[in-house]
Amino acid sequence: MSPQPRTQNVTTDAGEARITWFPAP
């Protein structure tokens, strides 16, 4: 998963979906 200047729906190993902003602070 490459860092992009956009929002992505990321599924964590916990199985929950979360929105991560790229690039991350």
Buried (B, 14 or more C-beta within 10 A) or exposed (E): EEEEEEEEEEEEEEEEEEEEEEEEE
